[in-house]
């Protein structure tokens, strides 16, 4: 829980979860479960830790490849799975959570996704107020239920233009239009999280953008800054304001430890009602 609190602070403040934090947490999980196995002369603790780690990593890595979330979230889920491979039943704390048939870490994943919606609404609401969206466009408030206006509100709230010199690893780059074919070769050579597409608009023949929720890699960042310095591209770029998912992971972990799997709780209550 302490590690998740630290990860949440980093994610909210710097928009990135440090790799070192997740690696230290995973190492702590392996060592603590190894100690439990040695004390009890039972290999199940360290074995369950390894199995939970690999299964969780495989599933969350697939979700990362499907561009559903960032690499920092994958590492944090994997580390949590390593520390707590199975559900907790603690007599002296009177904790008997509702456990599911799948690994405990999946309960954390499911809980995190379900509780992320209130966090997302608060996050978007905060940005709308901070950016004075309704002050600059008062008619949006009058026609709030208009789909086109909602799209404009979301676009203006969740995107911003920054100087390329301030670009950071993990930023999600929006469409950047250009004509120079040499840029295509430069991006292909880096083989990062940028991809080039042919443009169908009149802004340029091609455009590049981030291809995953994990944003650009360190190599991508340096490439964009070098291209800007050498005049291949301009000095400003549009990025998405990414939603910090780590606080939802922390909330999902707390719920899983003390109450259990949200879906299982819902199913249990539904059965009781019927």
TORSELUM-860482 format. One record per residue: residue in one letter; x, y, z of N, C-alpha, C, O in turn. Coordinates in steps of 0.05 Angstrom, whole numbers, padded with zeros to 5 digits, always signed. Layout:
<sevos>
AXYZXYZXYZXYZ;...
</sevos>
This chain:
<sevos>
X+00017-00024+00000+00000+00000+00000+00018+00025+00000+00011+00045-00014;X+00040+00024+00015+00058+00047+00016+00070+00052-00012+00072+00075-00021;X+00078+00031-00025+00089+00033-00052+00069+00044-00071+00075+00061-00088;X+00043+00036-00069+00022+00046-00087+00017+00075-00082+00011+00090-00100;X+00019+00084-00057+00015+00112-00050+00038+00129-00063+00033+00150-00075;X+00062+00119-00061+00085+00132-00073+00082+00133-00104+00087+00154-00116;X+00073+00111-00116+00069+00110-00145+00048+00130-00153+00050+00143-00174;X+00027+00132-00137+00005+00151-00143+00015+00180-00143+00008+00196-00160;X+00032+00186-00123+00043+00213-00121+00060+00220-00146+00057+00241-00158;X+00077+00201-00154+00094+00205-00177+00076+00208-00202+00082+00225-00219;X+00056+00191-00205+00039+00191-00228+00024+00218-00231+00022+00229-00253;X+00013+00228-00208-00002+00253-00209+00017+00277-00213+00011+00295-00228;X+00040+00276-00201+00059+00298-00202+00075+00299-00228+00077+00320-00241;X+00086+00275-00236+00104+00274-00259+00093+00260-00283+00106+00258-00304;X+00069+00248-00280+00056+00233-00302+00072+00209-00310+00071+00200-00333;X+00086+00197-00291+00101+00173-00297+00106+00158-00271+00111+00170-00250;X+00106+00131-00272+00112+00114-00249+00141+00104-00252+00146+00090-00271;X+00159+00112-00234+00187+00104-00237+00190+00073-00239+00179+00058-00223;X+00206+00064-00258+00211+00035-00261+00224+00024-00235+00217+00002-00227;X+00242+00039-00223+00256+00030-00200+00237+00023-00177+00241+00004-00162;X+00216+00039-00174+00196+00035-00153+00183+00008-00157+00179-00007-00137;X+00175+00002-00181+00161-00024-00187+00180-00048-00184+00172-00069-00174;X+00205-00044-00192+00225-00066-00190+00231-00072-00161+00234-00095-00153;X+00234-00051-00144+00239-00056-00116+00215-00070-00103+00219-00087-00086;X+00191-00062-00110+00167-00075-00099+00166-00104-00107+00159-00121-00091;X+00172-00110-00133+00172-00138-00142+00193-00154-00127+00188-00177-00119;X+00217-00142-00123+00238-00156-00109+00230-00161-00080+00235-00183-00069;X+00217-00142-00068+00207-00145-00040+00187-00168-00039+00187-00184-00021;X+00170-00170-00060+00150-00192-00061+00163-00219-00063+00155-00238-00049;X+00183-00222-00080+00197-00248-00083+00211-00255-00057+00210-00278-00048;X+00225-00236-00045+00241-00242-00021+00222-00248+00003+00228-00267+00018;X+00200-00233+00006+00182-00238+00029+00169-00265+00026+00165-00279+00046;X+00161-00273+00002+00149-00299-00002+00169-00322+00000+00162-00344+00009;X+00194-00316-00007+00215-00336-00003+00220-00341+00027+00223-00363+00036;X+00219-00319+00043+00223-00321+00072+00199-00337+00084+00204-00354+00101;X+00175-00332+00075+00152-00347+00084+00155-00377+00078+00148-00394+00095;X+00165-00383+00054+00168-00411+00046+00189-00424+00064+00186-00447+00072;X+00211-00410+00070+00232-00421+00087+00223-00425+00116+00229-00445+00129;X+00207-00405+00126+00198-00407+00154+00178-00430+00158+00179-00444+00177;X+00160-00433+00138+00139-00454+00140+00147-00480+00127+00132-00500+00129;X+00170-00481+00114+00179-00505+00099+00158-00513+00079+00153-00537+00075;X+00146-00493+00066+00126-00498+00046+00132-00481+00022+00133-00456+00023;X+00136-00494-00001+00145-00480-00025+00122-00464-00038+00127-00449-00057;X+00097-00468-00029+00074-00456-00042+00076-00425-00044+00066-00413-00063;X+00088-00412-00023+00088-00383-00023+00105-00372-00046+00096-00355-00061;X+00130-00381-00048+00147-00370-00069+00138-00380-00096+00140-00365-00116;X+00127-00404-00098+00117-00414-00123+00093-00398-00133+00091-00391-00156;X+00074-00392-00114+00051-00376-00121+00059-00348-00129+00047-00336-00147;X+00080-00337-00117+00090-00311-00124+00100-00310-00152+00094-00291-00167;X+00116-00330-00160+00127-00332-00187+00104-00335-00208+00103-00321-00228;X+00086-00354-00202+00064-00359-00221+00047-00334-00224+00040-00327-00247;X+00040-00321-00202+00023-00297-00203+00037-00275-00219+00025-00260-00234;X+00063-00272-00214+00079-00252-00228+00079-00256-00258+00073-00237-00273;X+00084-00280-00267+00086-00285-00296+00059-00284-00310+00056-00273-00332;X+00038-00294-00297+00011-00293-00309+00001-00265-00311-00009-00256-00332;X+00005-00249-00290-00004-00222-00289+00011-00205-00310-00001-00189-00324;X+00037-00210-00312+00053-00195-00331+00044-00201-00360+00041-00183-00376;X+00039-00227-00365+00031-00235-00392+00004-00222-00400+00001-00212-00422;X-00015-00222-00382-00042-00210-00388-00040-00180-00390-00051-00169-00410;X-00027-00167-00371-00026-00138-00372-00008-00127-00395-00013-00106-00406;X+00012-00143-00402+00029-00136-00424+00013-00136-00450+00016-00119-00468;X-00005-00156-00453-00022-00158-00476-00041-00134-00477-00045-00123-00499;X-00051-00125-00454-00068-00102-00454-00053-00077-00461-00063-00058-00473;X-00027-00076-00453-00010-00054-00461-00006-00053-00491-00007-00032-00504;X-00001-00077-00503+00002-00079-00532-00023-00070-00547-00022-00061-00569;X-00046-00075-00534-00072-00066-00545-00077-00036-00540-00099-00026-00546;X-00057-00023-00528-00058+00006-00524-00079+00015-00503-00090+00037-00505;X-00085-00003-00484-00105+00003-00464-00094+00019-00440-00109+00033-00427;X-00068+00015-00434-00056+00031-00413-00025+00031-00416-00014+00018-00434;X-00012+00045-00398+00017+00049-00401+00033+00027-00389+00024+00010-00374;X+00059+00028-00395+00078+00008-00385+00082+00009-00355+00086-00012-00342;X+00080+00033-00344+00083+00036-00315+00061+00021-00300+00066+00009-00279;X+00036+00021-00311+00014+00007-00298+00019-00024-00300+00013-00038-00281;X+00030-00033-00322+00037-00061-00325+00056-00070-00304+00053-00090-00291;X+00077-00054-00300+00098-00061-00280+00087-00060-00252+00094-00077-00236;X+00070-00041-00246+00059-00039-00219+00040-00062-00213+00041-00073-00191;X+00023-00069-00232+00005-00093-00228+00021-00118-00224+00015-00134-00207;X+00043-00121-00240+00060-00145-00237+00073-00146-00210+00075-00167-00198;X+00082-00123-00200+00095-00122-00174+00076-00129-00152+00082-00144-00134;X+00051-00118-00154+00030-00124-00134+00025-00154-00134+00022-00166-00113;X+00023-00166-00158+00018-00195-00160+00040-00211-00148+00035-00233-00137;X+00065-00201-00149+00087-00215-00137+00086-00215-00106+00093-00234-00093;X+00078-00192-00095+00077-00189-00066+00053-00205-00055+00056-00219-00035;X+00030-00202-00067+00005-00215-00057-00006-00233-00079-00024-00225-00094;X+00004-00258-00081-00005-00276-00102-00033-00287-00098-00046-00295-00117;X-00041-00289-00073-00068-00300-00066-00082-00281-00047-00070-00264-00035;X-00108-00285-00045-00124-00268-00028-00117-00270+00002-00106-00291+00010;X-00122-00249+00017-00114-00249+00045-00138-00254+00063-00159-00242+00060;X-00135-00271+00083-00154-00275+00104-00139-00271+00130-00124-00289+00138;X-00143-00249+00144-00128-00242+00167-00147-00242+00192-00163-00224+00195;X-00143-00262+00209-00161-00265+00232-00160-00241+00251-00181-00231+00258;X-00136-00233+00259-00134-00212+00280-00143-00185+00270-00149-00167+00287;X-00145-00181+00244-00156-00156+00233-00185-00159+00225-00198-00140+00215;X-00195-00183+00228-00223-00189+00220-00228-00183+00190-00248-00172+00183;X-00208-00191+00174-00210-00186+00145-00216-00213+00131-00199-00231+00132;X-00239-00215+00119-00246-00240+00104-00259-00231+00078-00284-00232+00075;X-00243-00222+00059-00254-00211+00034-00267-00232+00017-00261-00256+00019;X-00284-00223-00001-00297-00241-00020-00278-00247-00043-00272-00229-00059;X-00267-00272-00044-00247-00279-00063-00259-00291-00088-00281-00303-00088;X-00245-00287-00111-00255-00298-00136-00240-00323-00143-00221-00331-00129;X-00248-00336-00165-00235-00361-00173-00209-00355-00188-00192-00373-00191;X-00205-00330-00198-00181-00323-00212-00161-00311-00193-00168-00304-00170;X-00135-00308-00201-00115-00297-00183-00122-00271-00170-00137-00255-00182;X-00112-00266-00146-00117-00241-00132-00111-00216-00148-00126-00197-00147;X-00089-00217-00163-00081-00194-00178-00102-00186-00199-00105-00162-00205;X-00116-00206-00209-00137-00199-00229-00160-00185-00215-00173-00168-00227;X-00165-00191-00189-00185-00176-00174-00177-00147-00172-00193-00129-00173;X-00151-00143-00167-00140-00115-00166-00144-00101-00192-00152-00078-00193;X-00139-00115-00214-00142-00103-00241-00172-00096-00246-00178-00074-00254;X-00190-00115-00241-00218-00111-00245-00228-00088-00228-00242-00070-00237;X-00221-00088-00202-00229-00067-00184-00219-00040-00193-00234-00020-00192;X-00194-00039-00202-00182-00014-00211-00197-00002-00235-00202+00022-00237;X-00204-00020-00254-00218-00010-00278-00246+00001-00270-00254+00021-00280;X-00260-00014-00252-00287-00005-00244-00287+00021-00228-00304+00038-00232;X-00267+00024-00210-00267+00048-00194-00253+00072-00209-00254+00094-00199;X-00242+00067-00232-00228+00088-00247-00248+00109-00258-00240+00132-00263;X-00273+00101-00263-00292+00119-00275-00297+00144-00258-00297+00166-00269;X-00302+00141-00231-00305+00166-00215-00279+00183-00215-00281+00207-00216;X-00255+00170-00214-00230+00185-00216-00229+00200-00242-00220+00223-00243;X-00237+00187-00264-00236+00200-00291-00254+00224-00292-00247+00245-00303;X-00279+00222-00281-00297+00244-00281-00286+00268-00264-00288+00291-00273;X-00274+00261-00241-00262+00282-00225-00239+00295-00240-00236+00320-00239;X-00222+00279-00253-00199+00289-00267-00207+00307-00290-00196+00329-00293;X-00227+00299-00306-00237+00315-00328-00250+00341-00318-00246+00363-00329;X-00266+00338-00297-00279+00361-00285-00259+00382-00275-00262+00406-00278;X-00237+00372-00262-00216+00389-00252-00203+00405-00276-00198+00429-00273;X-00198+00391-00298-00185+00404-00321-00204+00424-00334-00195+00446-00342;X-00230+00418-00334-00249+00437-00346-00250+00463-00329-00250+00485-00340;X-00250+00460-00303-00251+00483-00285-00224+00499-00287-00224+00523-00289;X-00202+00484-00287-00175+00496-00288-00171+00512-00314-00159+00533-00314;X-00181+00501-00336-00177+00514-00363-00199+00534-00370-00199+00546-00391;X-00219+00538-00351-00240+00557-00356-00254+00552-00383-00259+00571-00398;X-00260+00527-00388-00272+00520-00414-00299+00534-00418-00304+00545-00439;X-00316+00534-00397-00342+00546-00400-00341+00577-00400-00358+00590-00412;X-00320+00588-00388-00316+00617-00388-00309+00626-00416-00319+00647-00425;X-00292+00611-00429-00283+00618-00456-00304+00611-00477-00306+00624-00498;X-00320+00590-00471-00341+00582-00490-00367+00577-00475-00375+00554-00470;X-00381+00599-00466-00405+00596-00449-00427+00580-00462-00444+00569-00448;X-00428+00580-00489-00450+00566-00502-00448+00536-00499-00467+00521-00503;X-00424+00526-00492-00420+00497-00487-00438+00489-00463-00449+00467-00464;X-00440+00506-00443-00455+00499-00419-00485+00497-00426-00499+00481-00414;X-00494+00514-00444-00522+00515-00451-00530+00490-00467-00551+00479-00464;X-00511+00481-00484-00517+00458-00502-00499+00435-00494-00487+00422-00511;X-00497+00429-00468-00479+00409-00458-00485+00381-00468-00467+00364-00471;X-00510+00375-00474-00518+00349-00483-00513+00345-00513-00518+00323-00523;X-00504+00365-00526-00498+00363-00555-00472+00347-00558-00451+00354-00547;X-00473+00326-00574-00450+00308-00578-00426+00322-00589-00404+00318-00580;X-00431+00340-00608-00408+00354-00620-00395+00373-00600-00370+00375-00600;X-00411+00386-00583-00399+00403-00563-00384+00387-00542-00363+00396-00532;X-00395+00364-00534-00381+00347-00516-00354+00338-00527-00334+00337-00512;X-00353+00332-00553-00328+00324-00566-00308+00348-00565-00285+00344-00560;X-00318+00372-00569-00301+00395-00569-00290+00401-00541-00267+00408-00537;X-00308+00397-00521-00299+00401-00493-00277+00381-00485-00257+00389-00474;X-00282+00356-00492-00262+00335-00486-00236+00340-00500-00214+00338-00489;X-00238+00348-00526-00213+00353-00542-00198+00377-00531-00173+00375-00528;X-00212+00399-00524-00198+00422-00514-00187+00418-00486-00167+00430-00477;X-00199+00400-00471-00191+00395-00443-00168+00375-00441-00150+00379-00425;X-00169+00354-00457-00150+00332-00455-00126+00334-00474-00111+00315-00477;X-00123+00357-00488-00101+00362-00506-00089+00390-00500-00103+00408-00494;X-00062+00391-00503-00050+00418-00501-00025+00419-00518-00012+00398-00523;X-00017+00443-00526+00007+00447-00542+00029+00456-00524+00026+00475-00508;X+00052+00443-00526+00075+00450-00510+00100+00454-00527+00101+00445-00550;X+00120+00469-00517+00146+00471-00531+00159+00444-00532+00158+00429-00513;X+00170+00437-00555+00183+00411-00558+00206+00407-00538+00212+00385-00529;X+00219+00429-00529+00240+00426-00510+00230+00416-00483+00246+00406-00467;X+00204+00419-00478+00192+00410-00452+00180+00382-00455+00169+00371-00436;X+00183+00369-00478+00172+00342-00482+00186+00322-00464+00210+00324-00460;X+00171+00304-00453+00181+00284-00434+00175+00256-00444+00155+00251-00458;X+00191+00237-00434+00185+00208-00439+00157+00202-00427+00151+00210-00405;X+00141+00187-00442+00114+00180-00433+00092+00198-00443+00069+00191-00442;X+00100+00222-00454+00079+00240-00466+00067+00226-00490+00080+00213-00505;X+00041+00230-00493+00026+00218-00516+00024+00240-00537+00009+00259-00534;X+00038+00236-00559+00039+00256-00580+00016+00254-00599+00010+00232-00609;X+00002+00276-00604-00020+00277-00623-00009+00278-00652+00015+00280-00656;X-00027+00278-00671-00019+00279-00699-00001+00303-00705-00009+00326-00700;X+00023+00298-00716+00041+00319-00724+00045+00316-00755+00056+00296-00763;X+00037+00336-00770+00038+00334-00799+00064+00345-00810+00075+00364-00800;X+00073+00332-00832+00099+00340-00844+00099+00330-00873+00081+00315-00881;X+00119+00339-00888+00122+00331-00917+00148+00317-00923+00150+00302-00943;X+00168+00321-00906+00195+00311-00911+00196+00280-00907+00192+00271-00884;X+00202+00265-00928+00204+00236-00926+00227+00227-00908+00226+00204-00898;X+00247+00244-00905+00270+00236-00888+00262+00231-00859+00274+00215-00845;X+00241+00245-00850+00231+00242-00823+00220+00213-00819+00223+00202-00798;X+00209+00202-00840+00198+00174-00839+00221+00155-00833+00218+00137-00816;X+00243+00158-00846+00266+00141-00842+00277+00144-00813+00285+00124-00801;X+00278+00168-00804+00289+00173-00777+00271+00159-00756+00282+00147-00737;X+00245+00161-00759+00226+00148-00740+00228+00118-00742+00227+00105-00721;X+00231+00107-00766+00233+00078-00769+00259+00068-00756+00259+00046-00745;X+00281+00083-00758+00306+00075-00746+00305+00073-00716+00318+00056-00704;X+00290+00091-00703+00287+00091-00674+00271+00067-00665+00278+00055-00644;X+00250+00059-00680+00233+00036-00673+00222+00038-00645+00225+00020-00628;X+00210+00061-00640+00198+00066-00613+00168+00065-00614+00156+00047-00627;X+00155+00083-00600+00126+00084-00599+00114+00106-00617+00092+00116-00612;X+00129+00115-00637+00119+00133-00657+00114+00118-00683+00130+00100-00690;X+00093+00125-00697+00088+00113-00723+00079+00134-00743+00065+00153-00736;X+00087+00130-00768+00080+00149-00789+00057+00138-00805+00055+00114-00811;X+00039+00157-00813+00016+00150-00829+00014+00170-00852+00023+00192-00850;X+00001+00161-00874-00004+00179-00896-00028+00196-00889-00048+00187-00878;X-00026+00222-00895-00047+00241-00888-00068+00243-00910-00061+00243-00934;X-00093+00246-00902-00115+00251-00921-00125+00279-00919-00144+00287-00933;X-00112+00295-00902-00119+00323-00899-00100+00341-00915-00080+00330-00926;X-00105+00366-00916-00087+00384-00931-00065+00396-00914-00050+00413-00923;X-00061+00386-00889-00041+00397-00871-00013+00387-00877+00007+00399-00870;X-00011+00364-00891+00015+00353-00898+00011+00326-00911-00011+00314-00909;X+00032+00315-00923+00030+00289-00936+00030+00266-00916+00017+00246-00921;X+00043+00270-00894+00045+00249-00874+00041+00261-00846+00041+00286-00842;X+00037+00244-00826+00037+00252-00798+00047+00230-00781+00043+00206-00787;X+00059+00237-00758+00067+00216-00739+00052+00222-00713+00044+00244-00707;X+00050+00201-00696+00037+00203-00670+00044+00179-00653+00056+00160-00663;X+00039+00181-00627+00043+00158-00609+00024+00136-00616+00001+00141-00623;X+00033+00111-00613+00016+00088-00620+00008+00072-00596-00004+00050-00600;X+00013+00081-00572+00004+00067-00548-00001+00086-00526+00009+00109-00526;X-00016+00076-00506-00022+00093-00483+00002+00098-00466+00002+00115-00448;X+00024+00083-00471+00049+00087-00456+00064+00111-00464+00083+00119-00451;X+00056+00124-00487+00069+00148-00496+00095+00143-00510+00102+00120-00516;X+00111+00164-00514+00136+00161-00528+00158+00150-00510+00157+00154-00486;X+00177+00137-00522+00200+00127-00508+00221+00149-00505+00218+00170-00516;X+00242+00143-00489+00263+00163-00486+00277+00169-00513+00284+00192-00519;X+00280+00148-00529+00292+00152-00556+00274+00169-00574+00284+00186-00589;X+00248+00164-00572+00229+00180-00588+00231+00210-00580+00232+00227-00597;X+00233+00214-00553+00234+00241-00543+00259+00256-00554+00257+00278-00563;X+00282+00242-00552+00307+00255-00562+00306+00259-00592+00316+00280-00602;X+00294+00241-00607+00292+00244-00636+00275+00268-00643+00283+00284-00660;X+00252+00272-00630+00235+00295-00636+00249+00321-00629+00247+00340-00644;X+00264+00321-00607+00279+00345-00599+00301+00352-00619+00306+00375-00625;X+00315+00331-00628+00336+00335-00648+00325+00345-00675+00336+00363-00687;X+00302+00333-00683+00290+00341-00708+00281+00370-00706+00282+00385-00726;X+00271+00378-00683+00262+00406-00679+00286+00425-00679+00285+00446-00692;X+00308+00417-00666+00332+00434-00665+00344+00438-00693+00354+00459-00699;X+00343+00416-00709+00355+00418-00736+00336+00429-00757+00343+00431-00780;X+00312+00436-00748+00293+00449-00767+00276+00431-00784+00262+00441-00802;X+00276+00405-00779+00259+00387-00794+00230+00390-00787+00212+00388-00803;X+00225+00397-00761+00198+00402-00752+00198+00428-00735+00220+00439-00730;X+00175+00437-00727+00173+00462-00713+00181+00460-00684+00193+00440-00676;X+00175+00481-00668+00184+00482-00640+00162+00475-00621+00167+00474-00597;X+00138+00469-00631+00115+00462-00613+00102+00437-00623+00103+00430-00646;X+00090+00422-00604+00077+00397-00610+00053+00393-00592+00053+00402-00569;X+00032+00380-00602+00008+00375-00587+00009+00348-00574+00017+00328-00586;X+00003+00347-00548+00003+00322-00533-00024+00318-00519-00038+00338-00513;X-00030+00293-00512-00054+00287-00496-00047+00290-00467-00025+00283-00459;X-00065+00300-00451-00062+00301-00422-00071+00274-00412-00095+00268-00410;X-00052+00257-00405-00059+00229-00397-00071+00228-00369-00064+00243-00352;X-00089+00210-00366-00103+00206-00340-00086+00189-00322-00079+00167-00329;X-00080+00199-00297-00064+00183-00279-00080+00159-00267-00098+00163-00251;X-00073+00135-00276-00089+00112-00269-00080+00099-00243-00095+00084-00231;X-00056+00107-00233-00045+00094-00209-00063+00098-00184-00066+00079-00169;X-00075+00122-00179-00093+00124-00156-00116+00104-00157-00125+00094-00137;X-00126+00097-00182-00147+00077-00184-00136+00049-00177-00150+00033-00166;X-00111+00044-00184-00098+00019-00177-00096+00016-00146-00102-00005-00135;X-00088+00038-00133-00087+00038-00104-00114+00033-00092-00117+00017-00073;X-00135+00046-00102-00162+00042-00092-00171+00013-00097-00184+00001-00080;X-00164+00002-00121-00172-00025-00128-00158-00045-00109-00170-00065-00102;X-00133-00039-00102-00118-00057-00083-00131-00056-00056-00135-00077-00043;X-00138-00032-00046-00150-00030-00019-00176-00045-00018-00182-00059+00002;X-00193-00042-00039-00219-00056-00039-00214-00086-00040-00228-00101-00026;X-00195-00095-00056-00190-00124-00059-00180-00136-00032-00188-00158-00026;X-00164-00121-00017-00153-00131+00008-00174-00133+00030-00177-00153+00044;X-00190-00111+00032-00209-00109+00055-00237-00120+00049-00251-00129+00067;X-00245-00118+00023-00272-00126+00016-00273-00148-00005-00292-00165-00005;X-00253-00149-00022-00253-00170-00042-00258-00160-00070-00256-00137-00076;X-00265-00179-00087-00270-00173-00116-00297-00160-00119-00317-00171-00110;X-00298-00137-00132-00323-00122-00135-00344-00139-00149-00368-00138-00142;X-00336-00153-00170-00355-00169-00186-00366-00191-00169-00390-00197-00170;X-00349-00204-00152-00358-00225-00135-00377-00215-00113-00396-00228-00106;X-00371-00191-00103-00388-00178-00083-00416-00173-00095-00436-00177-00083;X-00416-00162-00120-00441-00156-00134-00457-00182-00139-00481-00183-00135;X-00442-00203-00147-00455-00229-00153-00467-00241-00127-00489-00251-00127;X-00452-00239-00105-00462-00249-00080-00487-00234-00071-00506-00247-00062;X-00486-00208-00072-00510-00192-00064-00534-00198-00082-00557-00198-00073;X-00529-00202-00108-00550-00208-00127-00563-00235-00120-00588-00238-00121;X-00547-00255-00113-00557-00281-00105-00574-00279-00080-00595-00291-00078;X-00564-00263-00060-00578-00260-00035-00606-00247-00040-00626-00254-00027;X-00607-00227-00058-00632-00213-00065-00651-00233-00077-00675-00233-00070;X-00641-00249-00096-00659-00268-00110-00668-00289-00091-00683-00307-00098;
</sevos>
